[in-house]
Amino acid sequence: MLRSFLRANVSPRISVLLVVLLLSISTACQRAATTTMADTRSADEATLKNLDAEWSKAAGAKELDKTASYYSDDALVLPPNMPAIQGKQGARAMWQGMFSVPGFGGGWKVTKVEVARSGDLGYVTGSYELSESDAGGKPTTDKGKYLEVWKKQADGSWKCIVDMFNLDLPSMEPEPGKPTR
């Protein structure tokens, strides 16, 4: 009935104006919804910075379960000079091995944190310094940098989904006359 009424009583020009008006209202509603969504990036960045500091403290204290708790179940860890490690349990095993090294200690410090506008992903970069004792008992220090990718979970908590770190030490130069591979 409405369709026949409109056909009989509304000119094509008015029909076009009605369509344009409806599109304008729809667009305005979408913009209003987008702009009213709170931007929580600053708070999320502070949260990630604090979580990372707590994580470093737990690792320095050799708290295995707490150290592993920062990873998501499907985390990817990319340590130096080792194959990629899949999952929280693999990451836990890596840390367990590191904690068992004589003289292990140290930690890391954030230099940059950024969270996506969407508020569900963020990354943390920084530098680390870890110590251990060599086979002769002499203390050695490993310095490097790291990159962590964090994802906000369904419950609002943050978990590290990718953890990559590498050394700042220069690479070993091959002996003269020896092939590199």
N, C-alpha and C positions, 0 to 999 in steps of 0.2 A: 504494500500500500504506500509506504514512504517513497519507494522507488518511483512509482507512477506519479505521485504528487510532485516529486522533484523534477521529473521529466516534463511535466505539464506546466509547472510554475517557476522553474529556475532557469535562467538563461545560461548559455555556455560560459559566458564571462563570469557570472556569479559562481558557477561551479568551480572554475579555475581559482577564483579568489578564496573559496571555502577550502579547497585542497591546500593552497599556499598557507592559509591561516592555520590549518590543522598541523601542517609540517612545522611551521614556526613554533607553535605551542609545544609540539613533541620535542623539538630541538632544545628549546628553553628549559623544559623539564629535565632533559638529560644533562644539560650543563649545570643546572642547579643541583642535581644529585651528585655530580662529579665534584663540584666545588664545595659542597657541604661535607664530603668525606674528609675526615680529619687527617692531616698530614702528620704522621707519627715518626717520621724519619729521625728527627733529633733524639727522641726518646729511645728509639730502636738502636741508634748508633751508640748511645751511652750504655744501653744494655749489653750490646756486643762487646764494647770495650771492657766493661766490668766482667762479663763472662770469660773473656780471654785472659784477663789478669788472674781470675780465680783458677782457671785451667792451668796457667803457668805455675801458680803457687802449688797446686795439687801435684803436678809433674815433678817440681823441684823437691817436694816432700815424699816422693815415690808412693803416692796414694793411687794404687793401680785402678781400683774400681771407680774412684772419682775421676781420674784422668780419662778413662774410657767412656765415662758417662756423657761427655760432651759431644760424642759422635752420634750421628744418626745410625740406625740399624744397617742401612745400605751405603754407608760412607765409603769414599775412595781416598786412600792415603797414598801419596807419591813421595816416598822418602828418597834421599840421595843414594845412589849406588846399589839400589835394590829394585826388584820388580814391584809393580803396583800391588797394593793390598786392598782387598775388597771386604767391606763389612766391619761392623763394630768389634766382632770377636777377633778378626784379623788384626785390627788396630790395637786391641787389648794385648794380643800376643806380642806385637812389635814392642809396645811399651814395657811389657814384662821382661823381654830380652834386654832392653835398654837399661831398665832398673837393676838388672842383675850384673851389669858391668861394674867392676870395682871402681870406686871413686866417682860414680855418676852423680851429677848435680847440675844445677843451673836453671835456666828458664828463658822466657822471651818477653818482649815488650812491643806493644802496638805503636805503629807510626801513622797508620791511616785506617779509618773505618768509613764505609759508605754503604747506605741502604738504598735499594731501588725505590722509586716513587710508589710502586705497587705495595711496598711494605712487607713483601714476603721473602725477599732475598737480600743478602748483604755480603760484603767481603771485608776481610781484615788483613792488613799487611803489617809486617814489622821485622824486627831482627831478633835473633836468638844467640845465646851463648851457653853451650853445654860443656861440661868437663867430665873427664874420666881418667883413669890411670892406665898407662900402657903396660905391656907384659912385664916390664922391669919395675913397675910401681911408680914410675915418673908421671906426674899429672900433666895432662894435655888438655887443650881447649879447642873446641870446634865452634867457630863463629859463622853465621850465615843469615839468610833471610827466609821469610815464609809468606805463604798466601793461604788463607782459609776462606772457603765459601760457606756461608751459613744460610739455613732455610728455616723460616718460621713454621712450626708444626701446627697441627689442627688445634691443639690445646693452648696455643699462643706462645709456647716456649720456643727457644732457638736451639738448633743442633747443627754441628759442623757436618757438611755433606762432602766437602773436598778439603783435604789438608795436604799441602805441598811445601816442602822445605828443601833448601840446598845450601851448600857450603860457599863461603866467600874465599876459601883458600884457593890459590892458583892450582890449575891442573898439573899433574905430573908430566914432565917433559920426557919423551923417550930418550933412551941413551943413544948417542950417535952411532949410526950404522945398524940399529935395531929397528925392525918394522913395528909400526904402531898396532898392528893386528896380527 
